[in-house]
Amino acid sequence: MKLLNYFKEVIKNHFTFWDISLLKTYGAIPGLILGAYFPEFVFKYLWLFVGIFIMLLVRYSYLLFVKPNFPSTQVPKSNPANT
């Protein structure tokens, strides 16, 4: 668990929007290459891949829109005593 927390902190503190976008692209390129070399396999299990894609899309959408509990997105309450 410490390793995951380490990566989470590194990404949160050192990665920009562009770094994360490029990281996702790095992950997609091997899938595109494998799909080009093994098109019969991809077409054979096309609906399985579509189902997995939809499940991951729903999960990601839930984490993004329904469960936004990131501390950085919360607006701090103003304290009238400090003004």
N, C-alpha and C positions, 0 to 999 in steps of 0.2 A: 504494500500500500504506500510505503514511503516513496517508491519509485514513481508511482502515478502522481502523487502530490508534488514531487519534484518537477515532473514534466508540466504539470498544470501551472505551477508558479513561473517556470521559464517561459511558457507560452504567454501567460498573462502579462508578464513584466517586460519581455523582450521582443515579442513578435508583433508586427504590424498587421493591418488588414491584408496587405499585399503578400506578406510572408505566409499567412494562413491560406490565402487563395492559391499561391504557388505550391504549397504543401498538398493541397487537394488535387491539383493538377498532376503533381508527381505520382500520386496514388492512382489516378485515372489512366495515365499513359500505359503502364504495364497491362492493364485490363484491355485497352484498345489493341495493343500489340498481340496479346494472346487471342483475342477475338478475331484478329485478322489471320492468324496462323491456324486456328482451329474453328473455321466457320460452321462445320458440320455439327460440332459439339454445341456451339452457341445456339444454332437453330433447333437442335434437338431438345434443349432445355430452356427455350426462350421464355415460356410462361413461368417457369420457376424463377428465372432471373427477374422477370417483370414483377412477380409477387414479392420477392425479396426487396426489390427497389421500392415498391409501394409501402411495405412494412417499415423500412428504414426512413422513408420520407415522412410517414405519419409520426414515427417516434421523434424525428428531428423537429418536425413542426410543433409537436407537443412540448418538447423541451424549449423551443424558441418562443412560442407564443403563450402557452397555457401556464407554464411553470417558470416564469422569469424571476428567480430569486437571487439574482446577482447583486451583491452589495454595491457595485459601482453604478448600477442603474437607479438606485434609490436616492431620492432627493432628500437631503438632510432637512429636518424640521428647523425652522428659524426660531431662535430663542430671543424673545423681546428684551430680556435682561442684558443681552450682549450688544444691543444696538444703541 
